[in-house]
């Protein structure tokens, strides 16, 4: 039927939109840090917190506390079918997401320990929430010539808390640091989809699907860093973060599918308690430079390399099952065609992302900033088709300003991101194809740094 490719593609569009804020790959999709947000997130060469470089805490001269948050964020995404039964450029659906986010994007604390021999020591702690989102969306569309109703609604809350603790030590112009890095993933997602197709006034297909996932996953790794200032006006930074592996998890998954085809109907239900879960990220290498040609100007740039990673099944049955048979009281259903897919999997390819920012000091109290950064997708094409992943590449610009008081610096930054990429779709005869995806985001960052 001509409507089926459109149907399948629309389902994927809405499902992917619901998970848009939990994409695997680059965990630094948005800049964090009170001082660094307006600089495009560049801070490896002179940052004083474990998130940017653990070596920087050794250079801290006084106790400091920083907090920044995203006051408001708006993201809009749309997808188009490029090689489907209804022709090139046919708009399948337009899904808008709106996020009101008052969750702290970062909280950072630095404590100098003073001199011990020739070295100056310091410790620090960072709690980063780089991607927090609540999404509610719906898609309704009809196809010409065929009665086709699609309604999909998703509610997703995805929070990843990154934790970084560090010790650093400095001698003259060289600083070294190290510390553990952890992440806690919290996910509460509900996806509901109803489909109805009729032809010549007769019902052909009526499908309803509901899935509720609750996850708590903890992962652990480590990071080492170096900062070197050969000149007063020039500094370099280097960081290496080890792979992070799951150390504990808990949660549940409930999936219910119902279907009516030509009068035959059934309802399948699968409930998984404490399924097998993973949250993993690969090696990351960071290189930064900062340059202050005068007392008024400062330029900073970072490059971050994320290595490739093989397939990771983020959630599966208790024994690693990717599909489970439906539960029927009193008997077992052995029908692979009706098994419910409970797995979510992804792979990562090698990716390079960059940050660039400039700051100009208007006076002793006022500063303005501007920056750019990239968020290039690490999802390979095969993963988009096989695991229903999506590719969203972003180039973003930042503009901000700061006011410095006696003990507190306050910063306000505006970030705009333009994105493009691909999602999985279906063409004629239901063969898988890649469909283009567009994304636009704008949000405000507010932050402060206080010397205690």
ABEGO torsion letter per residue (X at the ends): XAAAAAAAAAAAAAAAAAAAAABBEBABABBBEAAAAAAGGBAAAABABAAABAAAAAABABBBBBBBBBABBBBBBBBBBABBAAEBGBBABBBBBBBBBABBABBBBBBBAEBBEABBBBBBBBBBBABBBBBBBBBBBBBBGBBBBBBBBBBBBBBBBBBBBBBBBBBEABBBBBEBBBBBBBBBBBBBBBBBBBBGGBBABBBBBBBBBBBBBBBBBBBBBBBBBABAABBBBBBBBBBBBBABBBEBBBBBBBBBBGGBBBBBBBBBBGBBBBBBBBBBBBBBBBBBABAABBBBBBBBBBBBBBBBBABBBAAGBABBBBBBBGBBBBBAAABBBABBBBBBBBBBBBBBBBBBBABAABBBBBBBBBBBBABBAAAAAAAGBBBBBBBBBBBBBBBBBAABBBBBBBBBBBBBEBBBBBBBGGBBBBBBBBBBBBBBBBBBBBBX
